[in-house]
Amino acid sequence: MKVTLETVAKAIDGTVVGDGSIEITGVAGIREAREGELTFLAHPRYEEYLEQTRASAVIVAENHRSTGKTLVQNPNPYLAFLKAVRFFQGEACPPVPGIHASAVVAESALVDPTAQLGPHVVLEEGVRIGPRTAIQAGCFVGANATVGADCVLYPNVTLREGCELADRVIVHSGTVIGSDGFGFIRDGGVNRKLPQVGNVAVEDDVELGACVTIDRATTGTTRIGAGSKIDNLVQIAHNVQIGRNCIIVAQVGISGSTVLGDNVTLAGQVGVVGHIEIGSGAMVGAKSGISKSVPPGEKMFGAPAQPLAVAKRIEASVRNLPELIQTVRRLKRRLDQLEGSRSHQ
């Protein structure tokens, strides 16, 4: 595919600064780009590569200036670049309707004629699959589970009995939705398992990464709010309630019955105790430990997590500890000398 830069700029709502007649053949990162390709600059740390890149044009913020490169200005360079990727890649092909010969489909399962079931898919009794949904090789869908329209389940996804996926949900390989919650009670010297009879409901436009585990509720529903995006290797325990448009990054663990408001961000490896609330718009930095409820809009960091301003002061103090210890030792030696001289008087 070969088009002018001006054509691409119109497609991504950008403004060309320079030669709009340049021919563009594709997109690439700023360090890998070659002549004929379009790249982007969205973070100051990559500024040094701007003059070095071999790209024919660069998407930048509206106030950015460069004397050596043809630019495409846009208020959000990263979003504009994603639009450019889609422009060159084209829309994803819809699933080819049909059921593979090796799929095992219960008689009572309802599969929309426009859906696709890949090799070795298993649908148990009472399952419902919506229009244009693709369930790829090796997936298991348990009894009475439902999958809405335009969903994609990549190979080897498990959707357990009674669980629900709404519309346009994407689930990556190895993810398990509806495994038993981790519920046990001590009976003498034995851990007795508590029955887990609830389900999981995943709302519209959610994307779940690879090897995510979402436990079914003990009773009621574990819920993932519409538009939320969950990265790989995340554990969400029983009865957790996640709001709309949350971002949960890799290796986060959320304990049972915790509630997240809308637009919450949990960075990588955050650990959250159970039975607390994280308010809407809160942000938690990587590797933090959340041991109590977080107010709406608060930024937290550390283990245990503190408000960001406090955490920064603590971090700065910790870095000065070696010098502080040496100072205390010198003062102690001096104090011992002074006390020693007094005792001899």
PyMOL commands that set and color helices and strands:
alter all, ss='L'
color gray80, all
select helices_A, chain A and resi 5-11+44-49+77-89+308-319+321-343
alter helices_A, ss='H'
color red, helices_A
select strands_A, chain A and resi 3-4+15-17+23-24+26-27+37-40+57-60+70-73+98-99+104-105+110-111+116-117+122-123+128-129+134-135+140-141+146-147+152-153+158-159+164-165+170-171+176-179+184-187+190-193+199-202+207-208+213-215+221-224+229-230+235-236+241-242+247-248+253-254+259-260+265-266+271-272+277-278+283-284+289-290+299-301+306-307
alter strands_A, ss='S'
color yellow, strands_A
deselect
rebuild
show_as cartoon
